[in-house]
Amino acid sequence: MKRYSSSQKTCPGFEGITLGEEIEAYGVVKVVASDNVEFEKGDVVVGVVTWAEYSKIRRNGMIMKLNPLGFPLSYHLGVLGYSGLTAYAGFFEICKLKRGEMVFVLTASGSVGNLVGQYARLHRCFVAGYAGSKRRVQLLKEKLGFDAAFNYREETDLSSTLKSSGIPDEIDIYFETMGIVMQEVTVTNVNTFGRVAMCGVISEYTDSE
């Protein structure tokens, strides 16, 4: 929705939005009418829809039937959706945690990072993370159970920050979502044979280079 971003020219599907156009996003909807034999009135579907009271989906639209499994529909856009699966696969399949390890998450208050932190706490890991504001740092500590959290806009020397915060060991698992400077700073604090999950580099997506 920005007036300009380099990603609008370099990334398919991220074109700029024109005033008056419908906005597409990943969502959950209920079918009210259909001329497609694969979908019937009353079906719940998930996929690319428009932000509107009613969304007209073409025959080749990217949707599939959804079984809510008794959970609120919103869960299927978060912990049971792409964010939850991304966090789960990166943390459990790639990082192969062991109980009690030190876990560090970048952009820890994001849709994926906050779940990685909560998975880590459920497995009795020590978990710390970076976020981009004091309010988000407070959220991580007070609501999501992070043992430590820092504002990366204020803390540029991670090594000193980790030591002054009383964090017991170097990082065993590093979940990367941001990239560039923070990535370089954090990797230097990873233990020998530590694991790194390269989930994303969000700070680089709009960099034309």
One Martini backbone bead per residue (centre of mass of N, CA, C, O) as a GRO file, in nm:
protein
  209
    1MET     BB    1   0.050   0.067  -0.002
    2LYS     BB    2   0.271   0.209  -0.096
    3ARG     BB    3   0.381   0.437  -0.313
    4TYR     BB    4   0.682   0.310  -0.268
    5SER     BB    5   0.857   0.008  -0.382
    6SER     BB    6   1.084  -0.205  -0.513
    7SER     BB    7   0.897  -0.463  -0.497
    8GLN     BB    8   0.685  -0.364  -0.714
    9LYS     BB    9   0.907  -0.448  -0.951
   10THR     BB   10   1.055  -0.733  -0.840
   11CYS     BB   11   0.775  -0.862  -0.719
   12PRO     BB   12   0.550  -1.077  -0.770
   13GLY     BB   13   0.245  -0.963  -0.616
   14PHE     BB   14   0.365  -0.644  -0.528
   15GLU     BB   15   0.197  -0.442  -0.637
   16GLY     BB   16   0.062  -0.160  -0.648
   17ILE     BB   17  -0.206   0.022  -0.514
   18THR     BB   18  -0.511   0.132  -0.629
   19LEU     BB   19  -0.748   0.333  -0.597
   20GLY     BB   20  -1.040   0.111  -0.564
   21GLU     BB   21  -0.914  -0.145  -0.529
   22GLU     BB   22  -0.882  -0.455  -0.456
   23ILE     BB   23  -0.776  -0.654  -0.179
   24GLU     BB   24  -0.547  -0.907  -0.139
   25ALA     BB   25  -0.567  -1.212   0.066
   26TYR     BB   26  -0.531  -1.423   0.321
   27GLY     BB   27  -0.826  -1.634   0.381
   28VAL     BB   28  -1.150  -1.689   0.536
   29VAL     BB   29  -1.443  -1.848   0.392
   30LYS     BB   30  -1.789  -1.857   0.292
   31VAL     BB   31  -2.006  -2.016   0.094
   32VAL     BB   32  -2.296  -1.877  -0.094
   33ALA     BB   33  -2.195  -1.940  -0.398
   34SER     BB   34  -2.186  -2.190  -0.683
   35ASP     BB   35  -2.038  -2.315  -1.016
   36ASN     BB   36  -1.858  -2.522  -0.857
   37VAL     BB   37  -1.840  -2.862  -0.787
   38GLU     BB   38  -1.619  -2.835  -0.547
   39PHE     BB   39  -1.833  -2.619  -0.436
   40GLU     BB   40  -2.048  -2.540  -0.162
   41LYS     BB   41  -2.279  -2.430   0.016
   42GLY     BB   42  -2.103  -2.373   0.334
   43ASP     BB   43  -1.828  -2.378   0.271
   44VAL     BB   44  -1.497  -2.378   0.387
   45VAL     BB   45  -1.237  -2.152   0.287
   46VAL     BB   46  -0.887  -2.120   0.177
   47GLY     BB   47  -0.713  -1.814   0.066
   48VAL     BB   48  -0.738  -1.603  -0.200
   49VAL     BB   49  -0.883  -1.294  -0.117
   50THR     BB   50  -1.096  -1.034  -0.044
   51TRP     BB   51  -1.153  -0.722   0.109
   52ALA     BB   52  -1.477  -0.826   0.176
   53GLU     BB   53  -1.794  -0.926   0.209
   54TYR     BB   54  -1.751  -1.015  -0.094
   55SER     BB   55  -1.596  -1.289  -0.286
   56LYS     BB   56  -1.480  -1.334  -0.612
   57ILE     BB   57  -1.395  -1.655  -0.741
   58ARG     BB   58  -1.222  -1.796  -0.959
   59ARG     BB   59  -1.165  -2.104  -1.097
   60ASN     BB   60  -0.830  -2.045  -1.053
   61GLY     BB   61  -0.829  -2.014  -0.766
   62MET     BB   62  -0.652  -1.995  -0.444
   63ILE     BB   63  -0.824  -2.263  -0.310
   64MET     BB   64  -0.952  -2.448  -0.016
   65LYS     BB   65  -1.070  -2.664   0.180
   66LEU     BB   66  -1.195  -2.642   0.527
   67ASN     BB   67  -1.126  -2.788   0.845
   68PRO     BB   68  -1.171  -2.649   1.158
   69LEU     BB   69  -1.175  -2.861   1.407
   70GLY     BB   70  -1.326  -2.651   1.622
   71PHE     BB   71  -1.187  -2.395   1.549
   72PRO     BB   72  -1.125  -2.095   1.503
   73LEU     BB   73  -1.077  -1.940   1.205
   74SER     BB   74  -0.829  -1.756   1.286
   75TYR     BB   75  -0.625  -1.991   1.338
   76HIS     BB   76  -0.590  -2.046   1.013
   77LEU     BB   77  -0.401  -1.763   1.006
   78GLY     BB   78  -0.190  -1.881   1.216
   79VAL     BB   79  -0.110  -2.145   1.398
   80LEU     BB   80  -0.273  -2.319   1.149
   81GLY     BB   81  -0.097  -2.182   0.943
   82TYR     BB   82   0.172  -2.055   0.794
   83SER     BB   83   0.308  -1.955   1.053
   84GLY     BB   84   0.296  -2.218   1.216
   85LEU     BB   85   0.440  -2.403   1.007
   86THR     BB   86   0.700  -2.241   0.986
   87ALA     BB   87   0.780  -2.255   1.284
   88TYR     BB   88   0.775  -2.561   1.316
   89ALA     BB   89   0.975  -2.647   1.093
   90GLY     BB   90   1.218  -2.468   1.174
   91PHE     BB   91   1.242  -2.569   1.473
   92PHE     BB   92   1.204  -2.892   1.459
   93GLU     BB   93   1.338  -2.979   1.179
   94ILE     BB   94   1.598  -2.793   1.170
   95CYS     BB   95   1.692  -2.746   1.483
   96LYS     BB   96   1.653  -2.971   1.682
   97LEU     BB   97   1.581  -2.956   1.972
   98LYS     BB   98   1.681  -2.916   2.315
   99ARG     BB   99   1.642  -2.918   2.621
  100GLY     BB  100   1.762  -2.604   2.753
  101GLU     BB  101   1.816  -2.423   2.533
  102MET     BB  102   1.937  -2.151   2.345
  103VAL     BB  103   1.711  -1.904   2.211
  104PHE     BB  104   1.705  -1.699   1.908
  105VAL     BB  105   1.489  -1.423   1.794
  106LEU     BB  106   1.394  -1.260   1.518
  107THR     BB  107   1.130  -1.086   1.507
  108ALA     BB  108   0.958  -1.197   1.772
  109SER     BB  109   0.662  -1.041   1.714
  110GLY     BB  110   0.593  -1.196   1.486
  111SER     BB  111   0.407  -1.446   1.339
  112VAL     BB  112   0.655  -1.645   1.378
  113GLY     BB  113   0.841  -1.566   1.621
  114ASN     BB  114   0.630  -1.594   1.855
  115LEU     BB  115   0.601  -1.906   1.817
  116VAL     BB  116   0.886  -1.997   1.860
  117GLY     BB  117   0.903  -1.894   2.153
  118GLN     BB  118   0.668  -2.073   2.261
  119TYR     BB  119   0.783  -2.345   2.187
  120ALA     BB  120   1.040  -2.315   2.357
  121ARG     BB  121   0.901  -2.285   2.635
  122LEU     BB  122   0.751  -2.564   2.625
  123HIS     BB  123   1.071  -2.688   2.612
  124ARG     BB  124   1.257  -2.544   2.826
  125CYS     BB  125   1.375  -2.294   2.705
  126PHE     BB  126   1.587  -2.037   2.646
  127VAL     BB  127   1.440  -1.714   2.551
  128ALA     BB  128   1.525  -1.478   2.295
  129GLY     BB  129   1.463  -1.133   2.156
  130TYR     BB  130   1.387  -0.930   1.881
  131ALA     BB  131   1.259  -0.594   1.854
  132GLY     BB  132   1.117  -0.263   1.735
  133SER     BB  133   0.999  -0.207   2.037
  134LYS     BB  134   0.897  -0.153   2.356
  135ARG     BB  135   0.615  -0.283   2.329
  136ARG     BB  136   0.718  -0.556   2.213
  137VAL     BB  137   0.903  -0.631   2.441
  138GLN     BB  138   0.679  -0.641   2.654
  139LEU     BB  139   0.515  -0.866   2.519
  140LEU     BB  140   0.730  -1.089   2.533
  141LYS     BB  141   0.766  -1.087   2.846
  142GLU     BB  142   0.453  -1.066   2.964
  143LYS     BB  143   0.292  -1.274   2.750
  144LEU     BB  144   0.506  -1.490   2.587
  145GLY     BB  145   0.765  -1.584   2.783
  146PHE     BB  146   1.017  -1.440   2.761
  147ASP     BB  147   1.327  -1.405   2.914
  148ALA     BB  148   1.424  -1.212   2.670
  149ALA     BB  149   1.434  -0.863   2.543
  150PHE     BB  150   1.500  -0.649   2.249
  151ASN     BB  151   1.583  -0.339   2.100
  152TYR     BB  152   1.736  -0.304   1.791
  153ARG     BB  153   1.737   0.020   1.792
  154GLU     BB  154   1.926   0.020   2.069
  155GLU     BB  155   2.078  -0.266   2.027
  156THR     BB  156   2.404  -0.316   1.872
  157ASP     BB  157   2.546  -0.496   2.110
  158LEU     BB  158   2.487  -0.816   2.163
  159SER     BB  159   2.710  -0.925   2.340
  160SER     BB  160   2.666  -0.722   2.574
  161THR     BB  161   2.365  -0.773   2.614
  162LEU     BB  162   2.378  -1.070   2.695
  163LYS     BB  163   2.561  -1.033   2.942
  164SER     BB  164   2.389  -0.805   3.097
  165SER     BB  165   2.120  -1.009   3.103
  166GLY     BB  166   2.206  -1.306   3.209
  167ILE     BB  167   2.278  -1.495   2.992
  168PRO     BB  168   2.418  -1.809   3.018
  169ASP     BB  169   2.460  -1.852   2.699
  170GLU     BB  170   2.506  -1.927   2.407
  171ILE     BB  171   2.377  -1.989   2.103
  172ASP     BB  172   2.195  -2.271   1.972
  173ILE     BB  173   1.937  -2.115   1.848
  174TYR     BB  174   1.873  -1.953   1.528
  175PHE     BB  175   1.605  -1.736   1.420
  176GLU     BB  176   1.572  -1.614   1.093
  177THR     BB  177   1.405  -1.290   0.956
  178MET     BB  178   1.591  -1.027   0.865
  179GLY     BB  179   1.901  -0.955   0.837
  180ILE     BB  180   2.200  -0.837   0.785
  181VAL     BB  181   2.323  -0.700   1.060
  182MET     BB  182   2.184  -0.889   1.268
  183GLN     BB  183   2.298  -1.148   1.153
  184GLU     BB  184   2.600  -1.095   1.203
  185VAL     BB  185   2.582  -1.046   1.508
  186THR     BB  186   2.449  -1.321   1.591
  187VAL     BB  187   2.639  -1.542   1.472
  188THR     BB  188   2.882  -1.469   1.670
  189ASN     BB  189   2.684  -1.605   1.918
  190VAL     BB  190   2.717  -1.891   1.818
  191ASN     BB  191   2.761  -2.195   1.871
  192THR     BB  192   2.916  -2.467   1.828
  193PHE     BB  193   2.682  -2.644   1.652
  194GLY     BB  194   2.476  -2.467   1.589
  195ARG     BB  195   2.150  -2.354   1.483
  196VAL     BB  196   2.010  -2.231   1.163
  197ALA     BB  197   1.714  -2.059   1.063
  198MET     BB  198   1.619  -1.959   0.733
  199CYS     BB  199   1.328  -1.788   0.696
  200GLY     BB  200   1.426  -1.473   0.660
  201VAL     BB  201   1.473  -1.119   0.499
  202ILE     BB  202   1.285  -0.853   0.545
  203SER     BB  203   1.497  -0.611   0.504
  204GLU     BB  204   1.551  -0.705   0.179
  205TYR     BB  205   1.286  -0.708  -0.006
  206THR     BB  206   1.312  -0.373  -0.071
  207ASP     BB  207   1.590  -0.421  -0.212
  208SER     BB  208   1.704  -0.360  -0.530
  209GLU     BB  209   1.987  -0.535  -0.476
   0.00000   0.00000   0.00000
